Amino acid sequence: MNKRKTIGFMIDEIRGSYQAPIWLNLKNKAAKMNCNLIAFEGKRLGRDTLFSLEKQHNFIYKLMNESTLDGLIILSGPQVNYIGINRFIDYCNQYINFL
């Protein structure tokens, strides 16, 4: 029997008017494909101040790794808006093994 695939979904927040429909569609598609889908809702990247709540939320992104996930979907638009394309590309390079 084949192992059920587990896909991670990196998202800044699920409630947004842009993000919520994407999350719902991915969730429905994963169910139809018999895949697990785990949302890693870690807020905005790039808030590096010591007491930033977003920095604390970002910790969840460290749980995304190839030993627990079979694939990773990154909702890039909002994150690029926060930190810029070059910093975002540098950030994503740590997940290159998912490709």
N, CA, C and O atoms as a GROMACS GRO file, in nm:
protein
  396
    1MET      N    1   0.083  -0.118   0.000
    1MET     CA    2   0.000   0.000   0.000
    1MET      C    3   0.088   0.125   0.000
    1MET      O    4   0.187   0.132   0.074
    2ASN      N    5   0.053   0.222  -0.082
    2ASN     CA    6   0.130   0.346  -0.092
    2ASN      C    7   0.105   0.436   0.028
    2ASN      O    8  -0.007   0.443   0.080
    3LYS      N    9   0.209   0.504   0.069
    3LYS     CA   10   0.199   0.599   0.178
    3LYS      C   11   0.123   0.724   0.130
    3LYS      O   12   0.148   0.773   0.021
    4ARG      N   13   0.033   0.772   0.211
    4ARG     CA   14  -0.041   0.894   0.179
    4ARG      C   15   0.055   1.013   0.183
    4ARG      O   16   0.127   1.031   0.282
    5LYS      N   17   0.056   1.092   0.079
    5LYS     CA   18   0.147   1.207   0.068
    5LYS      C   19   0.103   1.319   0.162
    5LYS      O   20  -0.016   1.340   0.186
    6THR      N   21   0.202   1.391   0.214
    6THR     CA   22   0.178   1.506   0.300
    6THR      C   23   0.245   1.628   0.238
    6THR      O   24   0.365   1.630   0.214
    7ILE      N   25   0.163   1.729   0.212
    7ILE     CA   26   0.209   1.852   0.149
    7ILE      C   27   0.199   1.966   0.250
    7ILE      O   28   0.098   1.979   0.319
    8GLY      N   29   0.303   2.046   0.257
    8GLY     CA   30   0.302   2.165   0.341
    8GLY      C   31   0.261   2.286   0.259
    8GLY      O   32   0.287   2.293   0.139
    9PHE      N   33   0.197   2.380   0.324
    9PHE     CA   34   0.154   2.503   0.259
    9PHE      C   35   0.197   2.620   0.345
    9PHE      O   36   0.140   2.645   0.451
   10MET      N   37   0.298   2.693   0.299
   10MET     CA   38   0.349   2.810   0.370
   10MET      C   39   0.263   2.930   0.332
   10MET      O   40   0.254   2.967   0.215
   11ILE      N   41   0.202   2.990   0.434
   11ILE     CA   42   0.111   3.103   0.411
   11ILE      C   43   0.128   3.202   0.525
   11ILE      O   44   0.149   3.163   0.640
   12ASP      N   45   0.118   3.330   0.494
   12ASP     CA   46   0.134   3.430   0.599
   12ASP      C   47   0.013   3.433   0.692
   12ASP      O   48   0.028   3.443   0.814
   13GLU      N   49  -0.107   3.424   0.635
   13GLU     CA   50  -0.228   3.414   0.715
   13GLU      C   51  -0.338   3.354   0.629
   13GLU      O   52  -0.338   3.370   0.507
   14ILE      N   53  -0.430   3.285   0.692
   14ILE     CA   54  -0.536   3.217   0.619
   14ILE      C   55  -0.659   3.306   0.603
   14ILE      O   56  -0.738   3.286   0.511
   15ARG      N   57  -0.678   3.403   0.690
   15ARG     CA   58  -0.800   3.483   0.691
   15ARG      C   59  -0.808   3.589   0.583
   15ARG      O   60  -0.917   3.639   0.557
   16GLY      N   61  -0.700   3.625   0.520
   16GLY     CA   62  -0.702   3.736   0.425
   16GLY      C   63  -0.792   3.711   0.305
   16GLY      O   64  -0.818   3.597   0.268
   17SER      N   65  -0.839   3.817   0.244
   17SER     CA   66  -0.929   3.805   0.129
   17SER      C   67  -0.858   3.743   0.009
   17SER      O   68  -0.923   3.685  -0.077
   18TYR      N   69  -0.728   3.755   0.002
   18TYR     CA   70  -0.649   3.691  -0.103
   18TYR      C   71  -0.616   3.546  -0.064
   18TYR      O   72  -0.626   3.455  -0.147
   19GLN      N   73  -0.578   3.527   0.061
   19GLN     CA   74  -0.529   3.398   0.107
   19GLN      C   75  -0.638   3.294   0.130
   19GLN      O   76  -0.620   3.177   0.096
   20ALA      N   77  -0.750   3.334   0.187
   20ALA     CA   78  -0.855   3.237   0.224
   20ALA      C   79  -0.905   3.154   0.106
   20ALA      O   80  -0.916   3.032   0.120
   21PRO      N   81  -0.936   3.214  -0.009
   21PRO     CA   82  -0.982   3.130  -0.121
   21PRO      C   83  -0.874   3.033  -0.171
   21PRO      O   84  -0.905   2.922  -0.213
   22ILE      N   85  -0.751   3.075  -0.166
   22ILE     CA   86  -0.642   2.986  -0.208
   22ILE      C   87  -0.634   2.868  -0.113
   22ILE      O   88  -0.624   2.753  -0.158
   23TRP      N   89  -0.638   2.893   0.017
   23TRP     CA   90  -0.635   2.787   0.117
   23TRP      C   91  -0.751   2.690   0.098
   23TRP      O   92  -0.732   2.569   0.098
   24LEU      N   93  -0.871   2.742   0.080
   24LEU     CA   94  -0.989   2.656   0.065
   24LEU      C   95  -0.979   2.569  -0.060
   24LEU      O   96  -1.014   2.451  -0.057
   25ASN      N   97  -0.934   2.626  -0.170
   25ASN     CA   98  -0.919   2.549  -0.292
   25ASN      C   99  -0.812   2.441  -0.280
   25ASN      O  100  -0.831   2.328  -0.325
   26LEU      N  101  -0.699   2.475  -0.218
   26LEU     CA  102  -0.594   2.375  -0.197
   26LEU      C  103  -0.642   2.263  -0.106
   26LEU      O  104  -0.615   2.146  -0.130
   27LYS      N  105  -0.713   2.300  -0.001
   27LYS     CA  106  -0.766   2.201   0.094
   27LYS      C  107  -0.862   2.105   0.024
   27LYS      O  108  -0.854   1.984   0.044
   28ASN      N  109  -0.950   2.158  -0.058
   28ASN     CA  110  -1.044   2.073  -0.132
   28ASN      C  111  -0.972   1.984  -0.232
   28ASN      O  112  -1.005   1.866  -0.246
   29LYS      N  113  -0.874   2.037  -0.302
   29LYS     CA  114  -0.798   1.959  -0.400
   29LYS      C  115  -0.720   1.848  -0.330
   29LYS      O  116  -0.715   1.735  -0.380
   30ALA      N  117  -0.658   1.878  -0.217
   30ALA     CA  118  -0.583   1.776  -0.143
   30ALA      C  119  -0.675   1.663  -0.099
   30ALA      O  120  -0.638   1.546  -0.105
   31ALA      N  121  -0.795   1.697  -0.054
   31ALA     CA  122  -0.890   1.594  -0.013
   31ALA      C  123  -0.928   1.505  -0.130
   31ALA      O  124  -0.938   1.383  -0.115
   32LYS      N  125  -0.950   1.564  -0.246
   32LYS     CA  126  -0.985   1.486  -0.365
   32LYS      C  127  -0.870   1.397  -0.410
   32LYS      O  128  -0.893   1.289  -0.465
   33MET      N  129  -0.747   1.441  -0.386
   33MET     CA  130  -0.629   1.364  -0.426
   33MET      C  131  -0.580   1.271  -0.316
   33MET      O  132  -0.477   1.205  -0.330
   34ASN      N  133  -0.654   1.266  -0.203
   34ASN     CA  134  -0.619   1.182  -0.090
   34ASN      C  135  -0.480   1.216  -0.034
   34ASN      O  136  -0.400   1.127  -0.005
   35CYS      N  137  -0.454   1.346  -0.021
   35CYS     CA  138  -0.327   1.395   0.036
   35CYS      C  139  -0.355   1.467   0.167
   35CYS      O  140  -0.462   1.526   0.186
   36ASN      N  141  -0.258   1.462   0.256
   36ASN     CA  142  -0.263   1.546   0.376
   36ASN      C  143  -0.213   1.685   0.336
   36ASN      O  144  -0.119   1.696   0.257
   37LEU      N  145  -0.275   1.788   0.388
   37LEU     CA  146  -0.230   1.925   0.364
   37LEU      C  147  -0.217   1.993   0.498
   37LEU      O  148  -0.312   2.001   0.575
   38ILE      N  149  -0.097   2.042   0.525
   38ILE     CA  150  -0.070   2.110   0.652
   38ILE      C  151  -0.039   2.255   0.622
   38ILE      O  152   0.053   2.286   0.546
   39ALA      N  153  -0.116   2.346   0.681
   39ALA     CA  154  -0.093   2.489   0.666
   39ALA      C  155   0.007   2.535   0.772
   39ALA      O  156  -0.011   2.509   0.892
   40PHE      N  157   0.110   2.602   0.727
   40PHE     CA  158   0.207   2.664   0.816
   40PHE      C  159   0.182   2.814   0.808
   40PHE      O  160   0.239   2.884   0.725
   41GLU      N  161   0.095   2.861   0.898
   41GLU     CA  162   0.055   3.002   0.899
   41GLU      C  163   0.149   3.078   0.991
   41GLU      O  164   0.128   3.084   1.112
   42GLY      N  165   0.253   3.136   0.932
   42GLY     CA  166   0.359   3.195   1.013
   42GLY      C  167   0.376   3.344   1.002
   42GLY      O  168   0.480   3.397   1.041
   43LYS      N  169   0.277   3.413   0.950
   43LYS     CA  170   0.280   3.559   0.939
   43LYS      C  171   0.390   3.606   0.844
   43LYS      O  172   0.446   3.527   0.769
   44ARG      N  173   0.419   3.735   0.849
   44ARG     CA  174   0.512   3.797   0.755
   44ARG      C  175   0.658   3.766   0.789
   44ARG      O  176   0.696   3.762   0.906
   45LEU      N  177   0.735   3.746   0.686
   45LEU     CA  178   0.880   3.733   0.702
   45LEU      C  179   0.940   3.872   0.714
   45LEU      O  180   0.881   3.972   0.672
   46GLY      N  181   1.059   3.878   0.773
   46GLY     CA  182   1.134   4.003   0.772
   46GLY      C  183   1.112   4.094   0.890
   46GLY      O  184   1.168   4.204   0.893
   47ARG      N  185   1.033   4.054   0.985
   47ARG     CA  186   1.015   4.134   1.106
   47ARG      C  187   1.118   4.086   1.207
   47ARG      O  188   1.092   3.993   1.284
   48ASP      N  189   1.234   4.148   1.207
   48ASP     CA  190   1.348   4.097   1.284
   48ASP      C  191   1.364   4.160   1.421
   48ASP      O  192   1.464   4.133   1.488
   49THR      N  193   1.271   4.242   1.464
   49THR     CA  194   1.285   4.301   1.596
   49THR      C  195   1.261   4.194   1.703
   49THR      O  196   1.183   4.101   1.682
   50LEU      N  197   1.325   4.209   1.814
   50LEU     CA  198   1.324   4.108   1.919
   50LEU      C  199   1.183   4.075   1.967
   50LEU      O  200   1.153   3.959   1.993
   51PHE      N  201   1.098   4.174   1.980
   51PHE     CA  202   0.966   4.151   2.039
   51PHE      C  203   0.854   4.145   1.936
   51PHE      O  204   0.737   4.155   1.972
   52SER      N  205   0.889   4.129   1.813
   52SER     CA  206   0.788   4.121   1.707
   52SER      C  207   0.710   3.991   1.718
   52SER      O  208   0.768   3.883   1.722
   53LEU      N  209   0.577   4.002   1.724
   53LEU     CA  210   0.494   3.882   1.726
   53LEU      C  211   0.510   3.803   1.597
   53LEU      O  212   0.504   3.680   1.598
   54GLU      N  213   0.532   3.874   1.486
   54GLU     CA  214   0.548   3.804   1.359
   54GLU      C  215   0.675   3.719   1.360
   54GLU      O  216   0.676   3.609   1.304
   55LYS      N  217   0.778   3.768   1.422
   55LYS     CA  218   0.901   3.688   1.434
   55LYS      C  219   0.872   3.560   1.512
   55LYS      O  220   0.923   3.454   1.478
   56GLN      N  221   0.793   3.569   1.616
   56GLN     CA  222   0.756   3.452   1.695
   56GLN      C  223   0.673   3.355   1.611
   56GLN      O  224   0.693   3.234   1.618
   57HIS      N  225   0.580   3.408   1.532
   57HIS     CA  226   0.499   3.324   1.444
   57HIS      C  227   0.584   3.256   1.337
   57HIS      O  228   0.556   3.143   1.298
   58ASN      N  229   0.688   3.326   1.291
   58ASN     CA  230   0.775   3.270   1.186
   58ASN      C  231   0.838   3.139   1.227
   58ASN      O  232   0.881   3.061   1.141
   59PHE      N  233   0.846   3.112   1.355
   59PHE     CA  234   0.910   2.989   1.401
   59PHE      C  235   0.845   2.865   1.340
   59PHE      O  236   0.913   2.765   1.318
   60ILE      N  237   0.716   2.870   1.313
   60ILE     CA  238   0.647   2.754   1.257
   60ILE      C  239   0.706   2.714   1.122
   60ILE      O  240   0.702   2.597   1.085
   61TYR      N  241   0.762   2.811   1.049
   61TYR     CA  242   0.823   2.779   0.920
   61TYR      C  243   0.941   2.684   0.935
   61TYR      O  244   0.976   2.612   0.841
   62LYS      N  245   1.004   2.684   1.051
   62LYS     CA  246   1.117   2.593   1.074
   62LYS      C  247   1.072   2.447   1.081
   62LYS      O  248   1.155   2.356   1.072
   63LEU      N  249   0.943   2.423   1.097
   63LEU     CA  250   0.890   2.286   1.102
   63LEU      C  251   0.870   2.226   0.963
   63LEU      O  252   0.842   2.107   0.950
   64MET      N  253   0.885   2.308   0.861
   64MET     CA  254   0.870   2.258   0.723
   64MET      C  255   1.003   2.197   0.681
   64MET      O  256   1.102   2.268   0.665
   65ASN      N  257   1.005   2.067   0.663
   65ASN     CA  258   1.129   2.003   0.618
   65ASN      C  259   1.098   1.876   0.540
   65ASN      O  260   0.988   1.821   0.548
   66GLU      N  261   1.196   1.833   0.466
   66GLU     CA  262   1.175   1.719   0.376
   66GLU      C  263   1.162   1.586   0.448
   66GLU      O  264   1.122   1.487   0.387
   67SER      N  265   1.193   1.580   0.576
   67SER     CA  266   1.176   1.454   0.647
   67SER      C  267   1.031   1.431   0.690
   67SER      O  268   0.991   1.318   0.715
   68THR      N  269   0.953   1.538   0.697
   68THR     CA  270   0.813   1.525   0.737
   68THR      C  271   0.715   1.557   0.625
   68THR      O  272   0.597   1.524   0.635
   69LEU      N  273   0.762   1.621   0.519
   69LEU     CA  274   0.676   1.660   0.408
   69LEU      C  275   0.724   1.599   0.278
   69LEU      O  276   0.843   1.581   0.256
   70ASP      N  277   0.629   1.567   0.193
   70ASP     CA  278   0.662   1.516   0.060
   70ASP      C  279   0.670   1.628  -0.043
   70ASP      O  280   0.725   1.610  -0.152
   71GLY      N  281   0.617   1.741  -0.009
   71GLY     CA  282   0.620   1.856  -0.099
   71GLY      C  283   0.584   1.982  -0.023
   71GLY      O  284   0.538   1.977   0.090
   72LEU      N  285   0.606   2.094  -0.088
   72LEU     CA  286   0.583   2.222  -0.023
   72LEU      C  287   0.529   2.321  -0.124
   72LEU      O  288   0.584   2.336  -0.233
   73ILE      N  289   0.421   2.389  -0.088
   73ILE     CA  290   0.365   2.498  -0.167
   73ILE      C  291   0.387   2.625  -0.087
   73ILE      O  292   0.352   2.632   0.031
   74ILE      N  293   0.445   2.725  -0.151
   74ILE     CA  294   0.471   2.852  -0.084
   74ILE      C  295   0.388   2.960  -0.151
   74ILE      O  296   0.401   2.983  -0.271
   75LEU      N  297   0.303   3.026  -0.074
   75LEU     CA  298   0.227   3.138  -0.125
   75LEU      C  299   0.320   3.259  -0.124
   75LEU      O  300   0.337   3.324  -0.021
   76SER      N  301   0.378   3.287  -0.237
   76SER     CA  302   0.488   3.383  -0.244
   76SER      C  303   0.445   3.529  -0.249
   76SER      O  304   0.516   3.615  -0.197
   77GLY      N  305   0.331   3.559  -0.310
   77GLY     CA  306   0.292   3.699  -0.330
   77GLY      C  307   0.298   3.785  -0.206
   77GLY      O  308   0.367   3.887  -0.207
   78PRO      N  309   0.228   3.748  -0.100
   78PRO     CA  310   0.232   3.832   0.019
   78PRO      C  311   0.373   3.844   0.078
   78PRO      O  312   0.413   3.952   0.122
   79GLN      N  313   0.448   3.735   0.080
   79GLN     CA  314   0.582   3.741   0.139
   79GLN      C  315   0.675   3.831   0.058
   79GLN      O  316   0.754   3.907   0.115
   80VAL      N  317   0.666   3.824  -0.074
   80VAL     CA  318   0.749   3.910  -0.159
   80VAL      C  319   0.714   4.057  -0.134
   80VAL      O  320   0.802   4.143  -0.133
   81ASN      N  321   0.588   4.085  -0.113
   81ASN     CA  322   0.548   4.222  -0.082
   81ASN      C  323   0.614   4.273   0.046
   81ASN      O  324   0.645   4.391   0.057
   82TYR      N  325   0.635   4.183   0.142
   82TYR     CA  326   0.694   4.224   0.270
   82TYR      C  327   0.845   4.239   0.264
   82TYR      O  328   0.899   4.335   0.319
   83ILE      N  329   0.914   4.146   0.198
   83ILE     CA  330   1.061   4.146   0.206
   83ILE      C  331   1.132   4.168   0.073
   83ILE      O  332   1.254   4.182   0.071
   84GLY      N  333   1.060   4.171  -0.036
   84GLY     CA  334   1.122   4.191  -0.167
   84GLY      C  335   1.163   4.058  -0.229
   84GLY      O  336   1.183   3.958  -0.161
   85ILE      N  337   1.173   4.060  -0.360
   85ILE     CA  338   1.198   3.937  -0.435
   85ILE      C  339   1.334   3.875  -0.404
   85ILE      O  340   1.344   3.753  -0.391
   86ASN      N  341   1.439   3.955  -0.392
   86ASN     CA  342   1.573   3.897  -0.370
   86ASN      C  343   1.584   3.829  -0.234
   86ASN      O  344   1.639   3.719  -0.225
   87ARG      N  345   1.534   3.893  -0.131
   87ARG     CA  346   1.537   3.829   0.002
   87ARG      C  347   1.449   3.705   0.005
   87ARG      O  348   1.481   3.607   0.072
   88PHE      N  349   1.337   3.710  -0.068
   88PHE     CA  350   1.248   3.595  -0.071
   88PHE      C  351   1.314   3.476  -0.142
   88PHE      O  352   1.304   3.363  -0.095
   89ILE      N  353   1.381   3.501  -0.252
   89ILE     CA  354   1.452   3.394  -0.322
   89ILE      C  355   1.558   3.334  -0.231
   89ILE      O  356   1.572   3.212  -0.224
   90ASP      N  357   1.633   3.418  -0.162
   90ASP     CA  358   1.734   3.367  -0.068
   90ASP      C  359   1.669   3.281   0.040
   90ASP      O  360   1.722   3.176   0.076
   91TYR      N  361   1.555   3.325   0.091
   91TYR     CA  362   1.484   3.250   0.193
   91TYR      C  363   1.440   3.113   0.139
   91TYR      O  364   1.456   3.012   0.207
   92CYS      N  365   1.386   3.110   0.020
   92CYS     CA  366   1.334   2.987  -0.039
   92CYS      C  367   1.443   2.886  -0.072
   92CYS      O  368   1.414   2.767  -0.083
   93ASN      N  369   1.564   2.931  -0.088
   93ASN     CA  370   1.674   2.838  -0.122
   93ASN      C  371   1.692   2.730  -0.017
   93ASN      O  372   1.745   2.623  -0.050
   94GLN      N  373   1.651   2.753   0.106
   94GLN     CA  374   1.664   2.649   0.208
   94GLN      C  375   1.569   2.531   0.182
   94GLN      O  376   1.587   2.423   0.239
   95TYR      N  377   1.469   2.552   0.097
   95TYR     CA  378   1.373   2.446   0.065
   95TYR      C  379   1.399   2.385  -0.072
   95TYR      O  380   1.310   2.320  -0.128
   96ILE      N  381   1.515   2.403  -0.126
   96ILE     CA  382   1.548   2.357  -0.260
   96ILE      C  383   1.534   2.206  -0.274
   96ILE      O  384   1.509   2.157  -0.384
   97ASN      N  385   1.548   2.131  -0.167
   97ASN     CA  386   1.538   1.984  -0.174
   97ASN      C  387   1.397   1.935  -0.200
   97ASN      O  388   1.376   1.818  -0.231
   98PHE      N  389   1.299   2.024  -0.189
   98PHE     CA  390   1.162   1.987  -0.220
   98PHE      C  391   1.136   1.983  -0.370
   98PHE      O  392   1.034   1.929  -0.414
   99LEU      N  393   1.226   2.039  -0.448
   99LEU     CA  394   1.205   2.045  -0.594
   99LEU      C  395   1.236   1.913  -0.660
   99LEU      O  396   1.224   1.901  -0.782
   0.00000   0.00000   0.00000
